[in-house]
Amino acid sequence: MSQEINSIQRIAQILKANATLPRPETVIRKLLTDSRTVIDPEGSLFFAVKAQRDGHEFISNAYESGIRNFVIAEPAYVQKYANANFLLVNDVLIALQTLATYNRKINDLKVIGVTGSNGKTIVKEWLYQLLASDFNIIRSPKSFNSQIGVPLSVWQIEPEHTLGIFEAGISKKGEMEALANIIAPTIGVLTNIGEAHAEGFENKTEKLTEKLKLFKDVELFVYAPEYVADLKEADLPGKTKFSWSTSQPADLHVSFIEPIEGKNYIRATYQDREIECLIPFSDKASVENGIICWATLLAMGYTPEEADLRLEKLTQVSMRLELINGIENCSIIDDSYSADISSLAIALDFLNLQNQHPKKTLILSDIYETGKNNEVLYTEISALLEQKNLNRLIGIGSNISAFADLFKIESSFYESTQAFIDELPGIHFANETILVKGARRFEFGRISKLLTQKIHDTVLEINLNALASNLQFYRSKLKPGVKVMAMVKAFSYGSGSFEIANLLQYQKVDYLAVAYADEGIALRKAGISLPIMVMSPEPSAFEAMVKHKLEPEIYNTSILKSFLNFLPEYEKDFPIHLKLDTGMHRLGFEKTDLPELLEVLKNNINIKVVSIFTHLVASDDAQHDGFTTHQVDEFSALYAQLTAVIGYKPIKHILNTSGITRWPDAQLDMVRIGIGLYGFDSALDHNAGLQTVAILKTTVTQVKELAAGETVGYSRKGILPSGGKIATVKIGYADGYNRNFGNGVGKMLINGKLVPTIGSICMDMCMLDITGLNVKTGDEVIVFNHEQTIVDLANQINTIPYEILTNISQRVKRVYFYE
């Protein structure tokens, strides 16, 4: 931001806010909407945005983190924190956008705006790589393209920047106008218009029309005619237009694409002559994104020869932080392909989300192209590491090593990646979380491999962003004040233990629930401090439960008396949860059990009932709605009887995942979210609004050509009457791939094609019929993802999604991604 607007007083004027400024001299350097991502508390301005959660609820958290500057819409907080600056506005989100818009207007620079359905972030990052040698570039960090992400990105424009590259994403009609005003692009780049994020629009044409509003005033518009086929050319934006196409006449007409050893050679016609380039990627999406970047360079005036030289040097963009198990009981966060201040702060926040180890270590390379001199840069990084409570720094590179004295924490420095690797055997790593963060030229992937446990080629990838999004999807359906209990039993439905619980704790759910005490104990040992309900408490585990503050579900008088007999006399108000049986007939107190239950509870000071709940039998099924209504009414009556005697009102909860979707009037005090977190809700049409969290993938071990009549697998059950080709892949029933998937019942994706199993499923592998396909050893195989879903697999063998997920063996490594 410009110095013209970095004082709190000037910001108050720009926002036309009703200001209370006991600290009028404050200089603002950072804007925040998340109280958990504080870098510079003294120089931060917290916007209490009302989004999926009301930011006003987190003002106290922000204040505890040292923030003393707030933009709010509710005046009550001004008196509550008398020594803090408050800017009172009508709408906090509009205020944030207004401030960013002002910063854009006072900085006269060229700006590339990128929008579309797919490829926005990749195109933005590749344009940054292609143009970095000619411009001082400011760009959106990661995929900051929302109503909040865009203003936070544009605020970072400084007077010394000569080019901005910002992406914009929208999910419904009416959102793009604000983003267009904030970004005010001079060049517009349209990426692929696919089906992604289509729920908020009536049709594809409306979605396209809304997205093009970003480019209403651009000087140059780069697009493919195929993307805008539903519109007339006169309706397209841009004083100058530059088109590219693989199928019709265009300014850049691509006529030939040929794969060459993992790359793609591309020929095209441009200005009546033939030109060429080499894209260093083989997949279809990368080729398309590469052509978009090629077209943009040519449209900006670069020669075909210069564009070719630059495109050939493009490097893969990894937008994901990867959490995997490491050596010596360590957890490794692999972010080894990029290094800049913005992404470092994001990665450190993810590091701090991890509570499973007491020590946090950062391996960091030199950082380039920041526009700051090295002393200023590494002073800022030092302050950032201190703010994030890092325990140890390992710096690699001559620049960071030269400023070793700036770092006050435990640290060591190495001139190169190889120098560090040479010393690695003598460096002690144990019981710590290690963030590996390096510029691509340092090849930190070599370090990650050395620190990581060898991974079985069959891997379950867990997208933590998707899980957080699903949580927010259900939260958006809740009335104010309704709490959330997240079910993490059965190894979080096969998805992990502390990895999932850490995220849920970070997202501030109110309760966790596990099946057995040992699951809860493991979470406590991993640093989880949330209240945890144990659904099947066993008398043998009572001592450990009390020690680790785990709260038992009490479902009959016998287990209640056993627990009371165990509790020491000095224990007071130990929390328990009562389960009532209103129709499931599995566990729980029935109506006839209440007199004995109340007799035990009456005047008992050793325990305290913190919640009372029941389980709906068929909340997802309309044909049983009458019975669900009966359960709700029965629960209300039993709850009233219980509370009349115990004299207080515990939390009451009845809704599971499908219940949240179909029974909004029964939310009560708390809801329980289970399979919905992982993207599945039988009450939603095709799980609309939810994201796929888990992808199970493996690899091809061997490819074989078989003659006509040859058989495959045990008992010769697989046969190719006309001959063909099979692939052996590294997954079997010991990994959780059920034997019922054999003999063509199950299917997997290879190179985008769905292929059937052939023969019986073996313990450690199975075979696929790949006749007619170009498949080779080492190719990736998708067992399930967003295309072939867990629901599809469940249907193939007549079971339910829960079973598919929970059956995945513990030997299948879980790899966690966070974008």
C-alpha positions in Angstrom: 0.0 0.0 0.0 1.1 3.6 -0.6 2.3 5.7 2.4 -0.5 8.0 1.5 -3.0 5.6 3.2 -1.0 3.7 5.8 -2.1 5.8 8.8 -5.2 4.8 10.8 -6.5 8.4 10.6 -6.2 8.5 6.8 -7.9 5.1 6.5 -10.7 6.3 8.7 -11.2 9.2 6.2 -11.2 7.0 3.2 -13.8 4.7 4.7 -15.8 7.6 6.1 -15.9 5.7 9.3 -17.0 6.8 12.7 -13.6 6.6 14.3 -12.5 6.1 18.0 -8.7 6.5 17.9 -7.0 6.4 21.3 -3.8 5.4 19.2 -4.0 8.0 16.4 -0.3 7.7 15.5 -0.7 4.0 14.4 0.7 3.0 11.0 -1.1 0.1 9.3 0.9 -2.4 7.3 -1.3 -5.5 7.2 -5.0 -6.1 6.7 -6.6 -9.1 8.4 -9.9 -11.0 8.4 -8.7 -14.0 10.3 -7.6 -13.7 13.9 -5.4 -16.8 13.6 -3.1 -15.4 10.9 -1.4 -12.6 12.8 2.0 -11.6 11.6 2.5 -8.0 12.7 -0.1 -7.3 15.4 1.0 -3.6 16.0 0.6 -2.8 12.4 -2.5 -4.9 11.6 -6.0 -3.7 11.0 -8.6 -6.4 11.7 -11.8 -6.4 9.6 -14.7 -8.1 11.4 -16.2 -9.4 8.2 -19.6 -11.2 8.4 -19.0 -14.2 6.0 -19.7 -17.8 6.8 -18.9 -16.8 10.4 -19.3 -13.4 11.9 -15.8 -11.8 12.4 -17.1 -9.8 15.4 -17.1 -13.1 17.3 -13.3 -13.2 17.0 -12.4 -9.7 18.0 -11.4 -11.0 21.5 -9.1 -13.6 19.8 -7.5 -10.8 17.7 -7.1 -8.6 20.7 -5.4 -11.4 22.7 -3.0 -11.7 19.7 -2.0 -8.1 20.2 -4.1 -6.4 17.6 -5.4 -2.9 18.5 -7.0 -1.7 15.3 -10.4 -2.9 14.2 -13.0 -2.1 11.5 -16.4 -3.1 12.9 -20.2 -2.8 12.2 -21.3 -3.3 15.8 -20.6 -0.4 18.2 -20.7 -2.4 21.4 -17.1 -3.4 21.1 -15.8 0.2 21.3 -16.4 0.4 25.0 -15.2 -3.1 25.7 -11.7 -2.5 24.5 -11.0 1.1 25.4 -7.3 1.2 24.4 -7.9 0.0 20.8 -8.7 1.9 17.6 -12.1 1.3 16.2 -13.5 2.3 12.8 -17.3 1.9 12.8 -18.8 1.3 9.3 -22.1 0.1 7.9 -20.7 -3.0 6.1 -17.2 -4.3 7.0 -16.7 -6.2 3.7 -17.5 -3.2 1.6 -15.1 -1.2 3.8 -12.3 -3.7 3.1 -13.1 -3.5 -0.6 -13.3 0.3 -0.6 -9.8 0.5 1.0 -8.3 -1.8 -1.6 -10.0 0.0 -4.4 -8.5 3.3 -3.2 -5.0 1.7 -3.1 -5.4 0.5 -6.7 -6.5 3.9 -7.9 -3.5 5.8 -6.5 -1.1 3.3 -8.0 -0.8 3.7 -11.8 0.5 0.4 -13.0 -0.3 -2.2 -15.6 -2.6 -4.9 -14.2 -3.4 -8.3 -15.7 -6.8 -9.7 -14.5 -7.4 -13.4 -14.8 -10.7 -15.2 -14.5 -12.4 -18.3 -15.8 -13.6 -21.6 -14.3 -10.4 -23.7 -14.4 -6.7 -22.8 -14.6 -6.8 -19.2 -13.1 -4.1 -19.8 -10.5 -1.8 -21.7 -12.8 -2.0 -19.1 -15.5 -1.4 -16.3 -13.0 1.7 -18.1 -11.6 3.0 -18.9 -15.1 2.6 -15.3 -16.2 4.5 -14.3 -13.2 7.3 -16.7 -14.1 7.3 -15.4 -17.7 7.2 -11.7 -17.0 9.3 -11.5 -13.7 12.5 -10.4 -15.6 10.8 -7.3 -17.0 8.6 -6.1 -14.2 8.5 -5.7 -10.5 5.4 -7.8 -10.0 2.8 -8.0 -7.2 0.4 -11.0 -7.6 -2.4 -12.7 -5.7 -0.9 -15.0 -3.0 -1.9 -18.7 -3.7 -5.5 -18.6 -4.9 -6.7 -15.5 -3.2 -9.5 -14.7 -5.6 -12.7 -14.2 -3.5 -14.6 -11.2 -2.3 -12.1 -11.1 0.6 -9.0 -12.6 -1.1 -8.9 -10.0 -3.9 -8.9 -6.9 -1.7 -6.3 -8.4 0.6 -4.2 -9.0 -2.5 -4.6 -5.6 -4.1 -3.9 -3.9 -0.8 -0.3 -5.1 -1.1 0.4 -2.9 -4.2 3.3 -0.6 -3.4 4.5 2.4 -5.5 7.6 0.5 -6.7 5.5 -2.3 -8.4 5.2 -2.0 -12.2 2.8 -4.9 -12.9 0.0 -6.6 -10.9 -1.4 -10.0 -11.7 -4.6 -10.8 -9.9 -7.1 -13.6 -10.3 -10.8 -13.2 -9.6 -13.3 -16.0 -8.8 -17.0 -15.7 -8.3 -19.7 -18.2 -7.2 -22.9 -16.3 -8.0 -24.4 -13.5 -9.9 -23.6 -9.9 -8.8 -20.2 -10.6 -7.3 -17.8 -9.6 -10.1 -18.7 -5.9 -10.1 -16.9 -5.3 -6.8 -13.8 -7.3 -7.9 -13.6 -5.5 -11.2 -13.5 -2.1 -9.4 -10.8 -3.4 -7.0 -8.5 -4.9 -9.6 -9.3 -2.5 -12.4 -7.3 -4.6 -14.9 -5.7 -3.1 -18.0 -5.2 -6.6 -19.6 -7.9 -9.3 -19.3 -7.1 -13.0 -19.6 -9.9 -15.5 -19.8 -9.1 -19.2 -18.9 -11.2 -22.3 -19.5 -15.0 -21.9 -18.9 -15.9 -25.3 -17.5 -18.5 -26.7 -15.1 -16.7 -25.7 -11.9 -18.5 -23.4 -9.5 -21.7 -23.5 -11.7 -24.2 -23.9 -8.8 -24.8 -20.1 -8.4 -25.7 -19.5 -12.0 -28.8 -20.3 -14.1 -26.6 -21.5 -17.0 -23.2 -21.4 -18.5 -24.0 -18.3 -20.5 -24.9 -16.4 -17.4 -21.7 -17.5 -15.7 -19.6 -16.4 -18.6 -21.4 -13.0 -18.8 -20.8 -12.4 -15.1 -17.1 -13.3 -15.3 -16.5 -11.0 -18.3 -17.6 -8.0 -16.2 -14.0 -8.1 -14.8 -12.8 -7.0 -18.2 -15.3 -4.2 -18.8 -12.6 -1.5 -19.2 -9.5 -3.4 -20.3 -7.3 -2.2 -23.1 -6.5 -5.8 -24.2 -8.6 -8.9 -23.9 -7.0 -12.4 -24.5 -9.5 -15.2 -25.0 -10.4 -18.4 -27.0 -13.5 -18.1 -29.2 -14.6 -21.5 -28.0 -14.9 -20.1 -24.4 -17.3 -17.3 -25.6 -19.2 -19.2 -28.3 -22.6 -18.2 -26.8 -21.8 -14.4 -27.1 -21.6 -12.1 -30.1 -18.2 -10.5 -30.7 -19.7 -7.1 -30.2 -20.5 -8.1 -26.7 -16.9 -9.0 -25.8 -14.9 -6.6 -23.7 -11.6 -5.0 -24.6 -10.5 -2.1 -26.8 -8.1 -4.6 -28.4 -8.9 -8.3 -28.6 -6.5 -11.1 -29.1 -7.9 -14.6 -29.8 -6.3 -18.1 -29.8 -7.9 -21.3 -30.9 -7.1 -24.9 -31.8 -10.1 -25.4 -34.0 -11.0 -22.1 -35.8 -9.3 -19.0 -37.3 -7.8 -16.8 -34.6 -4.9 -14.3 -34.0 -3.0 -17.4 -32.8 -4.3 -20.5 -34.6 -2.8 -23.6 -33.1 -2.5 -26.2 -35.9 -0.3 -28.9 -34.4 0.4 -30.4 -31.0 2.8 -33.3 -30.6 3.9 -35.0 -27.3 7.7 -35.4 -27.1 9.2 -37.1 -24.0 6.9 -35.6 -21.5 6.7 -32.2 -23.2 4.5 -30.8 -26.0 5.7 -29.3 -29.3 3.2 -26.8 -30.6 3.0 -25.1 -34.0 0.7 -22.2 -34.8 -0.1 -19.5 -37.3 0.5 -15.9 -36.1 0.5 -12.8 -38.3 0.5 -14.9 -41.4 3.6 -16.9 -40.5 4.2 -20.2 -38.8 5.6 -20.1 -35.3 6.4 -22.7 -32.7 7.0 -23.3 -29.0 7.7 -26.1 -26.6 5.6 -26.5 -23.4 7.5 -28.5 -20.8 4.4 -30.5 -19.7 2.4 -33.4 -21.1 -1.1 -33.2 -19.6 -4.0 -31.6 -21.5 -4.8 -28.9 -18.9 -1.1 -27.7 -18.8 -1.0 -27.5 -22.5 -4.1 -25.4 -22.6 -2.9 -23.1 -19.9 0.5 -22.9 -21.6 -1.2 -21.8 -24.9 -3.1 -19.1 -22.9 0.2 -17.8 -21.6 1.7 -17.9 -25.1 -1.2 -15.9 -26.5 -0.8 -13.3 -23.7 2.9 -12.8 -24.3 2.3 -12.3 -28.0 -0.6 -10.0 -27.3 1.7 -7.9 -25.1 4.2 -7.5 -27.9 6.8 -10.2 -27.2 8.3 -11.8 -30.3 7.5 -15.4 -31.1 11.2 -16.2 -30.6 11.3 -14.6 -27.1 8.0 -16.2 -26.1 9.3 -19.6 -27.1 12.5 -19.2 -25.0 10.5 -18.2 -22.0 7.7 -20.9 -22.3 10.3 -23.7 -22.5 11.6 -22.7 -19.0 8.2 -22.8 -17.3 8.2 -24.9 -14.1 5.4 -26.8 -12.4 3.3 -24.8 -9.9 2.5 -26.5 -6.7 -0.2 -24.7 -4.8 -0.5 -27.3 -2.1 1.2 -27.9 1.2 1.8 -31.6 1.6 1.7 -33.1 5.1 3.3 -36.6 5.4 4.9 -38.8 8.0 8.7 -38.3 8.4 11.6 -40.0 9.9 12.1 -40.3 13.7 8.4 -39.7 14.4 8.4 -36.3 12.6 5.7 -34.7 10.5 6.9 -33.1 7.3 5.2 -30.2 5.5 6.5 -30.2 2.0 6.3 -26.7 0.3 9.6 -27.1 -1.6 8.7 -25.4 -4.9 8.2 -21.7 -4.0 9.4 -19.1 -1.5 8.0 -15.6 -0.9 6.8 -13.7 2.1 3.1 -14.2 1.5 3.3 -18.0 0.9 5.8 -18.3 3.8 3.2 -16.7 6.2 0.5 -19.1 4.9 2.8 -22.1 5.4 3.7 -21.1 8.9 0.1 -20.8 9.8 -0.4 -24.4 8.6 2.7 -25.4 10.6 1.2 -23.8 13.7 -2.1 -25.7 13.1 -0.1 -28.9 13.8 -0.1 -29.8 17.5 1.1 -33.4 17.4 4.8 -32.6 18.2 6.2 -30.1 20.7 8.9 -28.7 18.4 8.4 -26.7 15.1 11.3 -26.4 12.6 11.6 -24.4 9.4 14.0 -25.3 6.6 14.1 -22.1 4.5 16.1 -21.1 1.4 17.1 -17.7 0.2 14.1 -15.7 -1.1 14.3 -13.8 -4.3 12.5 -11.1 -6.3 10.8 -9.4 -3.3 11.8 -5.9 -4.3 13.3 -5.4 -0.8 17.0 -5.3 0.2 18.2 -8.4 2.0 18.6 -6.8 5.4 15.0 -5.5 5.4 13.8 -8.8 4.0 15.5 -11.1 6.6 14.6 -8.7 9.4 11.0 -9.1 8.5 11.3 -12.9 8.2 13.0 -13.0 11.7 10.1 -11.0 13.2 7.7 -13.3 11.4 9.3 -16.5 12.8 9.3 -15.0 16.3 5.6 -14.0 16.0 4.8 -17.6 14.9 6.7 -19.1 17.9 9.0 -21.2 15.7 11.5 -23.3 17.6 14.3 -23.8 15.1 15.4 -22.4 11.7 17.7 -24.1 9.2 18.7 -21.5 6.6 20.1 -22.6 3.2 21.7 -20.1 0.8 24.3 -17.4 0.8 21.9 -14.6 1.4 20.1 -15.9 4.4 23.4 -17.1 5.8 24.8 -13.6 5.6 22.1 -12.4 8.0 22.3 -15.2 10.5 22.7 -12.8 13.4 19.2 -11.4 12.8 17.6 -14.7 13.9 17.3 -15.1 17.7 15.9 -18.6 17.8 17.9 -21.9 17.6 19.4 -21.8 14.0 22.0 -23.2 11.7 23.0 -22.2 8.2 24.3 -23.8 5.0 25.6 -22.3 1.8 23.7 -24.8 -0.4 21.3 -27.7 -0.5 24.1 -30.1 -1.1 26.0 -28.8 1.9 23.0 -29.4 4.1 22.5 -32.9 2.7 26.1 -33.7 3.4 25.7 -32.8 7.0 22.2 -34.4 7.4 23.4 -37.6 9.1 24.8 -35.5 12.0 21.7 -33.3 12.4 19.2 -34.4 15.0 15.5 -34.6 14.0 12.9 -36.2 16.3 9.3 -35.6 17.4 9.0 -32.4 15.5 7.0 -30.8 12.7 9.3 -29.7 9.9 8.3 -27.2 7.2 10.4 -27.5 4.1 10.1 -24.2 2.2 12.4 -23.3 -0.7 12.7 -21.5 -4.0 12.6 -24.0 -6.9 16.3 -23.5 -7.8 17.3 -25.0 -4.4 15.7 -28.3 -5.3 14.3 -28.8 -1.8 12.4 -31.9 -3.0 15.7 -33.7 -2.4 15.5 -32.7 1.3 11.8 -33.7 1.6 12.6 -37.2 0.2 15.4 -37.7 2.7 13.2 -36.6 5.7 10.1 -38.6 4.6 9.2 -42.2 5.4 9.0 -44.3 2.3 5.5 -44.2 1.0 3.7 -47.3 -0.3 2.7 -46.5 -3.9 -1.0 -46.7 -2.9 -1.9 -43.4 -1.3 -5.0 -41.8 0.1 -4.8 -38.0 -0.5 -6.8 -35.9 1.9 -7.7 -32.3 0.8 -7.9 -30.4 4.1 -9.2 -27.3 2.3 -12.1 -29.3 0.9 -12.9 -30.7 4.4 -12.9 -27.1 5.8 -15.2 -26.0 3.0 -17.6 -28.8 3.8 -17.6 -27.8 7.4 -18.4 -24.2 6.4 -21.2 -25.5 4.1 -23.0 -27.0 7.0 -22.2 -24.1 9.3 -23.9 -21.8 6.8 -27.1 -23.8 7.4 -27.1 -23.3 11.1 -28.9 -20.7 13.2 -26.8 -18.3 15.3 -25.4 -19.9 18.4 -25.8 -23.5 17.3 -22.7 -25.5 18.2 -21.0 -28.1 16.1 -19.8 -31.6 17.2 -17.5 -33.2 14.6 -17.4 -37.0 14.4 -13.8 -38.3 14.1 -14.5 -41.9 15.2 -13.0 -44.8 13.2 -9.8 -42.9 12.4 -11.9 -40.0 11.1 -13.8 -42.3 8.7 -10.5 -43.7 7.5 -9.1 -40.2 6.8 -6.7 -39.8 9.7 -6.4 -38.9 13.4 -4.7 -35.8 14.6 -4.4 -34.5 11.1 -8.1 -34.1 10.8 -8.6 -33.1 14.5 -6.0 -30.4 14.2 -7.9 -28.8 11.3 -11.2 -29.1 13.1 -9.7 -27.5 16.2 -8.3 -24.7 14.0 -11.7 -24.2 12.5 -13.1 -23.8 16.0 -15.7 -26.7 16.2 -17.1 -27.0 19.6 -16.8 -30.8 20.2 -15.2 -33.9 18.8 -16.6 -37.4 19.1 -14.7 -40.6 19.0 -15.9 -44.2 19.3 -13.4 -45.5 21.9 -11.2 -44.0 24.6 -7.9 -45.0 22.9 -8.9 -42.7 19.9 -9.4 -39.8 22.3 -6.2 -40.5 24.2 -4.3 -40.4 20.9 -5.8 -37.0 20.1 -4.9 -35.6 23.6 -1.3 -36.8 23.1 -1.3 -35.0 19.8 -2.2 -31.7 21.4 -5.9 -31.6 20.8 -7.6 -29.6 23.6 -11.2 -29.5 22.4 -13.8 -31.3 24.5 -14.0 -35.0 23.3 -17.0 -37.2 23.8 -16.3 -41.0 23.9 -19.3 -42.9 22.4 -18.4 -46.4 23.7 -16.7 -45.9 27.1 -15.4 -49.2 28.6 -14.9 -49.6 32.4 -11.3 -50.7 31.8 -10.7 -47.3 30.2 -12.3 -45.1 32.9 -9.0 -44.2 34.6 -7.4 -43.1 31.3 -10.5 -41.1 30.4 -10.5 -39.1 33.6 -6.7 -38.5 33.3 -7.1 -37.2 29.7 -10.3 -35.4 30.3 -12.4 -37.5 28.0 -16.2 -37.2 28.4 -18.2 -40.5 28.4 -21.4 -41.1 26.6 -23.7 -42.7 29.1 -26.4 -44.9 27.6 -27.6 -47.1 30.5 -27.8 -47.1 34.3 -25.2 -49.9 34.6 -22.5 -47.9 32.8 -23.5 -44.8 34.8 -23.1 -46.6 38.1 -19.8 -48.1 37.1 -18.5 -44.7 36.2 -19.7 -43.2 39.4 -18.2 -46.0 41.5 -14.8 -45.4 39.8 -14.8 -41.6 40.2 -12.8 -40.4 43.2 -14.8 -38.6 45.8 -12.9 -35.3 45.2 -13.9 -35.3 41.5 -16.7 -32.7 41.1 -18.9 -32.0 38.0 -17.1 -34.4 35.7 -18.8 -34.0 32.3 -20.9 -36.8 30.9 -23.3 -37.0 27.9 -26.6 -38.9 28.2 -27.9 -40.8 25.2 -31.7 -41.4 24.8 -33.2 -44.1 22.7 -36.1 -42.6 20.7 -36.3 -45.3 18.1 -32.9 -46.4 16.9 -32.9 -49.3 19.5 -29.2 -49.6 19.5 -28.0 -47.8 22.7 -29.6 -45.3 25.0 -32.0 -44.8 27.9 -35.7 -45.4 27.0 -38.7 -43.7 28.6 -39.1 -46.5 31.1 -35.5 -46.1 32.3 -35.9 -42.5 33.4 -37.1 -43.0 37.0 -34.0 -45.0 37.9 -31.7 -42.6 35.9 -33.1 -39.6 37.7 -32.7 -41.3 41.0 -29.0 -41.7 40.4 -28.6 -38.2 38.9 -30.5 -36.4 41.6 -28.2 -34.3 43.8 -25.1 -36.1 42.5 -22.2 -33.6 42.6 -19.5 -35.9 41.1 -20.8 -35.6 37.6 -22.5 -33.0 35.4 -24.6 -33.7 32.4 -23.2 -31.4 29.7 -25.3 -32.8 26.8 -28.4 -34.9 26.2 -28.9 -36.4 22.7 -30.5 -39.0 20.6 -29.9 -40.5 17.2 -32.3 -40.2 14.2 -33.0 -43.4 12.4 -33.8 -42.1 8.9 -33.3 -38.3 8.7 -32.4 -38.6 5.0 -35.4 -40.5 3.9 -38.7 -38.7 3.2 -40.8 -41.9 3.5 -39.9 -42.0 7.2 -40.4 -38.3 8.0 -43.4 -39.2 10.2 -41.1 -41.4 12.4 -38.4 -38.6 12.5 -41.1 -36.2 13.7 -42.0 -38.7 16.4 -38.4 -39.0 17.4 -38.0 -35.2 17.7 -41.2 -35.0 19.8 -40.2 -37.9 22.0 -36.8 -36.4 22.6 -38.2 -33.1 23.6 -40.5 -34.7 26.1 -37.8 -36.8 27.7 -35.4 -33.9 27.8 -38.1 -31.8 29.7 -38.5 -34.6 32.2 -34.7 -34.9 32.8 -34.1 -31.2 33.2 -37.0 -30.6 35.5 -35.3 -32.9 38.0 -31.6 -32.1 37.5 -32.4 -28.4 37.7 -30.3 -27.1 34.7 -30.4 -27.4 30.9 -27.6 -29.3 29.2 -26.8 -28.9 25.5 -29.4 -30.8 23.5 -28.6 -32.3 20.1 -30.4 -34.6 17.7 -29.3 -33.9 14.1 -26.7 -35.9 12.1 -25.3 -34.9 8.7 -28.5 -35.5 6.7 -30.6 -34.1 9.5 -28.8 -30.7 9.2 -29.8 -30.7 5.5 -33.5 -31.8 5.9 -34.6 -30.8 9.4 -33.5 -27.1 10.0 -36.2 -26.6 12.7 -34.6 -29.4 14.8 -31.1 -27.9 15.2 -31.6 -27.3 18.9 -28.3 -26.4 20.7 -25.8 -28.4 18.7 -25.6 -30.6 15.6 -23.3 -33.6 14.8 -21.5 -33.6 11.5 -20.0 -36.9 10.3 -19.8 -38.2 6.7 -20.8 -34.8 5.4 -17.3 -33.5 6.3 -15.9 -35.9 3.8 -18.2 -34.8 1.0 -21.2 -37.2 1.2 -24.7 -36.5 2.2 -27.5 -38.8 1.1 -30.0 -36.0 1.6 -28.3 -33.8 -1.0 -28.9 -34.3 -4.7 -25.5 -35.5 -6.0 -23.9 -34.0 -2.8 -24.5 -30.6 -4.3 -22.4 -27.9 -2.5 -19.9 -30.4 -1.0 -16.3 -31.0 -2.2 -14.5 -34.3 -2.6 -12.1 -34.7 0.3 -10.4 -38.0 -0.4 -8.6 -39.4 -3.5 -7.4 -43.0 -3.4 -4.7 -43.6 -6.0 -2.1 -46.2 -6.9 0.3 -47.0 -9.8 0.8 -49.5 -12.6 3.4 -52.2 -11.6 3.5 -54.1 -14.9 1.8 -54.2 -18.3 1.2 -57.5 -20.2 0.0 -58.5 -23.6 -2.2 -61.7 -23.5 -3.1 -64.0 -26.3 -6.6 -65.0 -27.1 -8.1 -67.3 -24.5 -5.4 -66.7 -21.8 -6.7 -66.3 -18.2 -5.9 -63.8 -15.4 -5.5 -64.4 -11.7 -6.5 -67.0 -9.2 -8.8 -69.8 -10.2 -8.5 -68.5 -13.8 -11.6 -66.4 -13.4 -10.4 -63.6 -15.7 -10.4 -64.4 -19.4 -9.7 -62.4 -22.5 -11.4 -64.4 -25.3 -9.9 -62.3 -28.1 -6.6 -61.5 -26.2 -5.7 -58.0 -25.1 -3.7 -56.1 -22.6 -3.7 -56.0 -18.8 -2.2 -53.7 -16.1 -1.2 -55.0 -12.7 -1.8 -52.2 -10.1 -0.6 -51.9 -6.5 -3.8 -52.3 -4.5 -5.5 -55.4 -3.1 -7.9 -56.5 -0.4 -5.3 -56.0 2.3 -5.4 -52.3 1.3 -9.2 -52.3 1.7 -10.1 -52.9 -2.0 -12.8 -55.5 -1.4 -12.7 -58.8 -3.2 -16.2 -58.2 -4.5 -14.7 -55.6 -6.9 -13.1 -58.5 -8.9 -14.1 -59.9 -12.3 -15.1 -56.6 -13.9 -17.4 -55.3 -11.1 -14.9 -52.6 -10.0 -13.5 -49.9 -12.3 -10.5 -47.5 -12.0 -9.4 -44.5 -13.9 -6.2 -44.6 -16.0 -5.3 -41.5 -18.1 -8.9 -40.4 -17.8 -10.4 -43.6 -19.0 -12.5 -45.9 -16.8 -11.3 -49.5 -17.1 -12.7 -52.7 -15.4 -10.9 -55.2 -13.1 -10.2 -58.6 -14.6 -9.8 -61.7 -12.5 -9.9 -62.0 -8.7 -8.7 -59.2 -6.4 -5.4 -60.4 -4.8 -4.1 -59.5 -1.3 -1.7 -56.8 -2.5 -2.6 -56.1 -6.1 -5.2 -56.6 -8.8 -5.4 -56.5 -12.6 -7.2 -54.2 -15.0 -8.2 -54.7 -18.6 -6.5 -51.9 -20.5 -7.0 -53.3 -24.0 -6.7 -50.6 -26.6 -5.2 -48.0 -24.2 -1.6 -46.6 -24.1 -0.6 -47.4 -20.5 2.9 -47.9 -19.2 4.5 -49.0 -15.9 4.4 -46.2 -13.3 1.2 -44.5 -14.7 -1.1 -43.2 -12.0 -4.3 -45.1 -11.3 -7.3 -43.5 -9.6 -9.5 -45.8 -7.5 -11.8 -43.0 -6.4 -12.0 -39.2 -6.7 -14.6 -36.6 -7.7 -15.3 -38.3 -11.1 -15.5 -41.9 -9.9 -16.8 -41.3 -6.4 -17.0 -43.4 -3.3 -20.8 -43.6 -3.9 -20.0 -45.2 -7.3 -17.8 -47.8 -5.6 -20.4 -48.4 -3.0 -23.0 -49.0 -5.7 -20.7 -51.4 -7.5 -20.6 -53.8 -4.6 -24.0 -53.0 -3.0 -22.7 -51.3 0.2 -22.6 -47.7 1.6 -19.9 -45.0 1.3 -19.0 -45.3 5.0 -17.8 -48.8 4.4 -15.7 -47.9 1.4 -13.9 -45.1 3.4 -13.4 -46.9 6.7 -12.2 -50.1 5.0 -9.1 -48.4 3.6 -6.2 -50.1 5.4 -3.8 -48.3 7.8 -0.9 -49.5 5.6 -2.2 -47.1 2.9 -0.4 -43.9 3.6 -2.4 -40.8 4.1 -1.0 -37.6 2.5 -2.7 -34.4 3.5 -2.8 -31.3 1.3 -3.5 -27.7 2.3 -3.7 -25.0 -0.3 
